[in-house]
Amino acid sequence: MFESLTQRLSGTLQRLRGRGRLSEDNIRESLREVRVALLEADVALPVVVALIERIKVRAIGQEVLASLTPGQALIKVVHDEMAAVMGSQASELNFNVPAPAIILMAGLQGAGKTTTVGKLAKHLKEKRKKKVMVVSCDVYRPAAIKQLETLAKQVDVLFFPSEVGQSPVDIARAAISDAKKSFVDVLLVDTAGRLAIDEAMMAEIKALHAAIHPVETLFVVDAMTGQDAANTAKAFSEALPLTGVVLTKTDGDARGGAALSVRYITGQPIKFTGVGEKPDGLDVFHPERAASRILDMGDVLSLVEQVQSGVDQDKAAKFAEKVAKGKRFDLNDMKDQLEQMQNMGGLAGLMDKLPGMGQLPDHVKNKVTGGKEVPRMVAIINSMTRKERRNPAVLNGSRRARIAKGAGTTPAEVNKLLKQYEQMESMMRKLAQGGMKGMLRGMKGLMGGGGMPPGGGFPGGFRR
């Protein structure tokens, strides 16, 4: 979400990092560059002014200038103040009410409200172990009701039916009554969106809010609208007692201006960020981790959580046992590793959280994280017979040509995959023979042999 801001800031901060001494002039010059970077990232002007002023007050004081490592100290100040603007720490949903806890979702049409209801239902069911029901009060779009019903089936939560022509208040009250009878923990109420803020829309959602008294009122907003996201959120916060914000489509927003603006302008925390259309594309928002990513420090905690949740633990255990026993690593194993990587968001989703990514040239990052490499490799392996996957040695020229045709690619791509397989197989053999030392020798060999192949044995090696 913060790619352009990270790139813009990384050069400035890199110059500071090694400085043995800093003067007020150095700091002011650096903060001018930070200011320009924030404005280019579409951060709202009042937020930029307040943020730069807060950094300046701390930076020109004893905290930085008297430090033994002033460059590092200034970067820490920038990190802390960015995190503070976004809310300092993750904000939990409030369930400290008699069941069902009612969560009302508000927002403009097209922001991804209904999709977010499905994602949040899955998150609450799987991560918080809640019994969840969803209901649509969008009586203007029959497709919205049907979409929510489909999502409810997909994530396996209860769905309360509604119809066009019904009153939103009547629908919500009936859903609450049914939720109580069904011993539901959380009721998610989807509402109608509009193409723009209007009085009729606000009056309807105010009446709905007054009738059902939700414990959480979440505003769902498209991150790609930048400053408009913050302004729209402000308009809703003046009409409704919002308790939090959900930023959607963050994978399409390279600037990150909305994330830095929404909390400051509305006074309400960003509770979740949404990525893509899949039901598992919802993350708890951690301001301090986001600040680390902006400053190119990476986000290792989120990376570990992503790996742990994305890995099939049974497959990982079986794979580790197979390697430990010295059994041959075949193309079926390689395919499993690649698919698990895809489940974790692909290379782009993993590398985005590694420190120093902002310093890589665009053409290198695009080559690695373009998103097509891993699916292409899986398609190649899928085009092989079971015998070929178990014993790649049989893959002669004619077989490779047939596989390339079946996968819609070229023999050169098949050869490239097999080369990467050989490197991975060699690494697994060394691991079985020499434990971690053998693994490190194998990894050193891989890096010397043209870089770590996608997959690299990475997912299956993680165990809870």
N, C-alpha and C positions, 0 to 999 in steps of 0.2 A: 504493500500500500504506500510505502514511503520512498520508492526508488529514486525519483527525481530529487527529492529533498536530501536524501542520503548522499547522492552523488555530488550535489551542490555544496554540502557541508563538509564532506570527507576531506577535500583538499585543504580547506581552512583549518580544520581541526588537526590534520596531520602536521601542518606547519607549526601548530602550537605545541603538539605533544612532546617534541624533543627540546623545547626552549628551556634553557637553564634560568633565564631571567625574563620577566615581562614588565613592561612599563604601562602607564595609563594610556599612552598613545597606541601601543600595540593592541591593548584590549579594546579600545574604541574602534580601531581599524577592523579588528576581527568581528566585533559586534555589528559593524556596518554590513559586513558580508553575510553574517547570520540573518540580519534584518531583510536584506534583498532576497536571500534564499527562501525565507518564510513567505514573503509576499509573492514570489514566483510560484510557491506551492499552493497559492490560493488560500492562505490563512487570512482570516478577517483582520482588517487593519487595527481595530481596538485590541485584539489579542496580541498582535505583533508588538504594538507600542507597550502594552503592559508587561509582556514577557521580556523584552529587551531592557526595560527599565529595572525589572527585578534582578535580572542577571547582572546589569551594570552596578547596582548598589552592592551586591555581594562580591563582585569581581574586583572592584576598585578598593574594597576594604581589605582588612588584614588577612581575611580568609585565603586570598589568592596571592597577593603580592608578598606576603610574609612566608609563604609556603616554600618548602625545600624543592618542590617540583611544581612551579606555578602553572606550567602548561597543562599538566594533568589535573591540577586543582580547578582550573578554569573549565575544563571539559566536564568535570564532575558537577560544577555549578550549573552549567548549561543543561546537563542531563537531569539534575534534580528539579530545576525550574520547569523544564518541558513536562516532566512527569507530573508536577504539581498542577500545571495548567490543564492537563488531561484528567486529573483526579487523584493523583498520588498512588492509590491502590485500587485493586479490583473491588467492585461494589456488588454485594450479594443480593439476590432476590429475597424479599421478606415473606416468609411462610408462617410467621408467628401470629396466626389468626385461626379461628375455628374453621375446619374444612367445610366446603372447598375454598382454597385460596383463589380468588378471582383475579386474573391478569387480563387487562383490557389493552388491545393493540390498536394504535391510531397511526394515521399517516396519509400521504397523498397517494393517488392511484399510480401504479407503476413502480412504487418504491420496493416492492417485494414483500408486502405485508403477509399475504396468505402463505407464501412459501416459508416465511420466517416463523409463522405459527406452527407449521409442520416440523421445522427444524427444532424449535424450542420444545415442542412436545416430545420429540425423540431425545433431546438433551435431558429433560427433566425425568423421563422414564428410565433412561439408561444410566445417567450420571448421578441423579439425585434420588433414584428409586421411588419415584412418585407415581401414583395412579392418576392418569391424565385424561381429561375429556376436552374436546374442541367443539366450538359452535361458530357458525357464520351468521353475523347480523347484517351482511351486505345484501339487502333486498332489492338491489338495482341490477345486479349482475348474476344471473343464474349460473354462469360459468364459474363464478367465484365459490359458490356453495358446492358445486360438483368437484371443483379442484380441491377444496378442503376435505371433502369426503374421501377422495382418492388418496390424498396425503395421509389421512388418518389410518386408512387401511395399510398403506405402505409402511408406516412406522408403528403400527399395531397399538393404537390408542382408541378410546371411545369417541364416537362422533354423534352429536345431537343434531337431528335433521331440522332444516328450516326451509321456508319457501318464499318466493317473490310474492309480495303483497302483504306479508305479515308485518307487524310493527316490530322494529328492532328491540324495543323494551320488553314486549311480550315474549319474543324469542329468548332473550337473555334470562328473564325470570323463569320461564319454563325449563331452560337448561340448568339453572341453579337448583331448581326443585328436583330434577332428575339426577343431578350430580350428587345431591345429598342422599337420595335413595340408593344410589350405586356406590356409596362410600368413596367418592372420588376425592383425591387430595388437591388437585389443581384443575381449574377450569380456565381454558384459554378462549377469550372472546375476540373473534375477528370482526372488524368493522368496515364500513364502506369508505372508499377513498374517492377523491375528486381530482380533476386535472389541476385545480388551483384552490387556494383557500377561499371559501365563501361563507356567508352568514348562515345559510341553510345547513351546510355541513357541520359547522361549529355548533349550531343550536341542537342538531340531532345527537351529536356525540356527547354534548353537555348533558342532555336529558338522559341518555343511556348511562353515563357515568353516575349521575345523581340517583338513578334507580337501582343500580347494582352495587355501588360502593366498592370498587375494586381495591385490593391491597396494593397492586402495582398497575400503573398506567404507563406503558412503554410506547415511545414515539419511534416509528420505523422510518428511516430516511436513507435515501440513495447517496452513498459517499461521493459518487462521481459528480454530483451537483455542486461540490466545493463550498464556496461561501453561501450559496443559496440554501444548502443543507442547514447551515447554522441559522440563517434568517428564518427559514420555514419552521425549524424547531422552536425558535423564539416565539413565533406567532402562536404555535400550538401550546407552548408553556404558559402563555398569558391567558389562554382560553381554558386550559385543563390543568389540574394539579399533577403534572408529570412526575414520575419517580425515576425515570431513566430513558436512555436512548439506545436503539439498536441501529448500527451502521451497516447497511447492506451493500453488496457489489464492491466490496473493498479490493477484490482481486483486479477490478478494472480501473481502480483509482491509483495512479502512480504518484500523485502529488501529496495526498494525506492531509490537505488543508482542513477538511471537515473534522477529522479526528482531533486536530489541535484547536478547533474553534468551538465546537458544539458545547463542551462542558463549561467553558468560560462564559459563553453568551447566554446559555439557558440556566446555568447553575445546577444542572442535573447530570449525573454520571453516565458515561457510555458503559452499558452493562454487557453488551455482546457485539461482535462483528460477524457479518455473514459473508460467505464466499461461495460462488457458484450456485447451482440449482440442486445439488444432491442434499438429501436430508441430514447428512452428518456435517454439512458445511457451516457450522455455527461455533464460534469460539468465545469463551469468556474474555473480556477485554482487560488487560493488565497494563495500566498506564506506564509503570516503570519499565516493563519489558518493551513497550512501544518506543519509549524514549531511547532505550539501548539500541533498538534497531535503526532508529533515525540517525543516531550518531555512529552507526556502523560497528557497534560493539557486539552485534549478534543477539540471539535470544535462545540461549542453550536450554533454559528450563522448559520453554514451550516446545523446543525440538525434542527433548526427552519425553515429554508428555505425548507428543504427536506419535513418536515411535512406539511407545508403550501401548497406546490405544489402537494404533494401526496394525500392529503385528498379531498374527494368529498364533497365540501362545502354544497350542498343541503342535502346530507345524514347526514352530521355532524349536521346541523341545526335541521333536523327532529329528530335525535337521542337525541340531547340536550333537545328538547321540550318534547319528550317522557319521558325522565328521570325526568325532572322538574315537569311533571304532575303526576308522581308516577306510570306510567304504567309499567307493568311487562317486565323486560328484558328477552328476550327469545333467543333460539339458532340461530334464523335468525339474531338477532342483533349481537350476538357473531361472527357469520360468516362474517358479514359486517366489523366488527372491524379487524378480522384477514386478510381479503382480502386487506383492506386499508394498513395494515402493510406491506403486501407483495408488494404492489405498491410503497412503500417507500424504497424498497430494503431489506425487511425482518429484522429480529432481528440483523443480522450481520451488515447490513448497518446502523442501528440506533446506536447500542452499540459501533461501531467503533469510533463514534464521542463523546462518553462520557468520561469525565476525569477519570483517574485511571484504565482504562482497561488494561494497560500494566502490572499492578501489579497482575492481576488475573492469576492463574495457567492455563497452556494450556488446561488441561483436563476439567476445568470448562468452559472456553471460548468455547471450541469445542462442549461441551454439549449444551450450550445456543445458539450458533451461527452456528451450523452445517447446517442450512438451510432446514432440513427435518421436523422439528417439526410442523411448521405452516401449510405447505401443507398437512401433515398427519391429522391434526385436521380438516381442511376444508373438506378433503375427507370423514372423519367420519360423519360430519354434512350433507354432500351431500347424504350420504347413508340412511338418515332418511326420513320418510314421512313428509309431511307438518304438519300433526297433531302432530307428535312426536317433531318437532322443536318448535311448538307453546306451547306444553305442555309436557315437559320432564318427568313429574311425571309418565307418562304411560310406561316409558321404563323399563320393567321387564327383567328378565334374558334371555328369549328366543329372545326378540326384540334386546337386546344388542348383542347376538351372531350373529343374522342375519345382523346387522349393521356392526359388525366387519368383517364378511365374505365379505360383499359388498365393504368395504373400503380396503380390503386386509391387515387387521391388526388383533389384538387380542382383546378379550373382556376386558382384563386388560387395554388396551389403551383407549377403549371406557369409561371405569369406570374413568380413569384418567381425560379425557376430561370433563366428567360430574361433577367431583369434582371441576375442575377449573371453570366450568360454575357456579356452586353453589356459589363459592367464589366471582365471578364477580357480580352475581345477588344480593348477599348480599351487596356488596359495592354500587351498584347502588341504592338499597333501602335506605341505610343510607344517600346517597347523596340527594335523594328526600326528606327525612325526616328532615335532619339537615344541608343542604347546605354544605359549604366547610368543616365545622367542622365534619359533618357526613361523608364526603368523606375521610377526614384524619383518622377518626376512622376506617373506612372500610379498608383503605390501611394498617393501623397498624395491623388489624386483618389478612389481607392477608399475610403480611410479617411474622407474627408469625405462620401462618398456612402452612409453607413450601415454601414461596417465591412467588413473583409476577408471576402470570401465564402469558404465552405469550399472548400478546394483552393487557391485563390488563385494557381494556377500554381506552387505551391511544390515538389512532388516533382520535376517534370521539369526544374527549373532547377538541381538538384544534379548535379554530375558529379564523378566520382572523379579 
